[in-house]
Amino acid sequence: MKELKLSLYVITDEKLLEGKNVAKAVEEAILGGADIIQYRAKNKSSREIYQEATQIKKICDKYNKPLIINDKVDIALAVDADGVHVGQDDLDVEVVRKLIGFDKILGLSTKNIEQVEEANKLPVDYIGFGSIFPTGTKEDAQLAGLEQLKKAIEISIQPVVAIGGINEENLQSVLDTGCENVAVVSAVFKNENIKQNAKRLKEILSKKKRMGF
């Protein structure tokens, strides 16, 4: 298993990357400082998803970065991805763990404190928590906010990755809660400057760690 470093957790997006080479975009994000990549595709065929995931896996292996596949356990196994991320309405965590084994990374989305408490009893390696801010990349996202994030960090026995509307402008307020890991989508893939977008976010994250917060 590759080292599980979650600091800058970058998630791909079909709409933002439409018509683009997704593997190339992922490479730019890694060159900018992404620590881990999640490939998320909800509206493509299994064949398309497999083909893209295969290309992204090669890029992630080249830079020794973990590749997580969102939701689709079969694709994750087919491309030998480093792990799977599931939501509350996806396949049960215990079932996913049984399918992928314990040498793969397993992440779970949580939206409230009750789900965080439940996650403490499950065989997951980290949890995503959010949405911290309003976001356009997930239409059904429930707003959790910074105070709930702070509480989630206090009670979770697993590393917490904050997600939802996080960008350069509000990243510091997320870090001020004690959270060390953030998942971003549009903040990295919003325009052609993918590498620079990731680099600026990484600099804010690194500055906080250097200062010892």
Residue pairs with C-beta under 8 A, 6 or more apart in sequence:
1 82
1 103
1 104
1 105
2 64
2 65
2 66
2 82
3 66
4 36
4 66
4 105
4 125
4 126
4 159
5 35
5 36
6 35
6 36
6 126
6 159
6 161
6 180
6 181
7 35
7 180
7 181
7 182
7 202
7 205
8 33
8 34
8 35
8 36
8 182
8 184
8 198
8 201
8 202
8 205
9 34
9 35
9 36
9 38
9 161
9 163
9 181
9 182
9 183
9 184
10 26
10 29
10 34
10 36
10 37
10 38
10 183
10 184
10 185
10 188
10 198
11 37
11 38
11 40
11 70
11 163
11 183
11 184
11 185
12 22
12 25
12 26
12 37
12 38
12 39
12 40
12 41
12 56
12 185
12 189
13 40
13 137
13 185
13 186
13 189
14 40
14 41
14 42
14 43
14 44
15 137
16 137
16 185
16 186
16 189
16 190
17 25
17 189
22 39
22 52
22 55
22 56
23 52
23 55
23 56
23 58
23 59
25 189
25 194
26 34
26 37
26 39
26 56
26 59
26 60
27 59
27 62
27 63
28 194
28 195
28 198
29 37
29 188
29 189
29 194
29 195
29 198
30 37
30 59
30 60
30 63
30 65
30 198
31 63
31 195
31 198
32 188
32 194
32 195
32 196
32 197
32 198
32 199
32 201
32 202
33 198
33 199
33 201
33 202
33 203
34 65
34 188
34 198
34 202
35 65
36 65
36 66
36 68
37 56
37 60
37 65
37 66
37 67
37 68
38 67
38 68
38 69
38 70
38 85
38 183
39 49
39 52
39 53
39 56
39 67
39 68
39 69
39 70
39 81
40 70
40 71
41 48
41 49
41 52
41 70
42 71
44 52
46 72
46 74
46 75
49 72
49 75
50 75
50 78
50 79
53 67
53 69
53 75
53 76
53 78
53 79
53 81
54 79
56 67
57 67
57 79
57 80
57 81
60 66
60 67
60 82
66 82
66 83
66 105
67 79
67 81
67 82
67 83
68 76
68 81
68 82
68 83
68 84
68 85
68 105
68 107
69 75
69 76
69 79
69 81
69 83
69 84
69 85
70 84
70 85
70 86
71 84
71 85
71 86
71 87
71 90
72 84
73 84
73 91
73 96
73 99
73 100
75 81
76 83
76 84
76 100
76 104
77 99
77 100
81 104
82 104
82 105
83 100
83 104
83 105
83 106
83 107
83 125
84 96
84 100
84 104
84 105
84 106
84 107
85 106
85 107
85 108
85 109
85 128
86 93
86 96
86 106
86 107
86 108
86 109
87 108
87 109
88 108
88 109
88 110
88 111
88 115
90 96
93 106
93 108
93 122
93 123
93 124
94 122
94 123
96 106
97 106
97 123
100 106
102 123
105 125
105 126
106 123
106 124
106 125
107 124
107 125
107 126
107 127
107 128
107 161
108 119
108 122
108 124
108 126
108 127
108 128
109 127
109 128
109 163
110 116
110 119
110 127
110 128
110 129
110 152
111 129
111 130
111 131
111 142
111 144
112 142
112 144
112 148
113 148
113 151
113 152
113 155
116 127
116 129
116 152
116 155
116 156
116 160
117 155
119 127
119 156
119 158
120 155
120 156
120 157
120 158
124 158
125 158
125 159
126 158
126 159
126 160
126 161
126 181
127 152
127 156
127 158
127 159
127 160
127 161
128 160
128 161
128 162
128 163
128 183
129 144
129 148
129 149
129 152
129 156
129 160
129 161
129 162
129 163
130 141
130 144
130 149
130 162
130 163
130 164
130 183
131 138
131 141
131 142
131 143
131 144
131 163
131 164
131 165
132 144
132 145
132 146
132 149
132 162
132 163
132 164
132 165
132 166
132 174
133 143
133 164
133 165
133 166
133 170
134 141
134 143
134 164
134 165
135 141
135 164
135 165
135 185
135 186
136 186
137 185
137 186
138 164
141 164
143 164
144 152
144 164
146 173
146 174
146 177
149 160
149 162
149 174
149 177
149 179
150 177
150 178
150 179
152 160
153 160
153 177
153 178
153 179
159 180
159 181
160 179
160 181
161 181
161 182
161 183
162 174
162 177
162 179
162 181
162 182
162 183
163 182
163 183
166 174
166 182
166 183
166 184
166 187
167 184
167 186
167 187
168 187
168 200
168 201
168 204
171 182
171 201
171 204
171 205
172 204
172 208
174 182
175 182
175 204
175 205
175 208
175 213
180 205
180 208
180 209
182 201
182 205
184 201
187 197
187 201
188 194
188 197
188 198
188 201
189 197
190 197
191 197
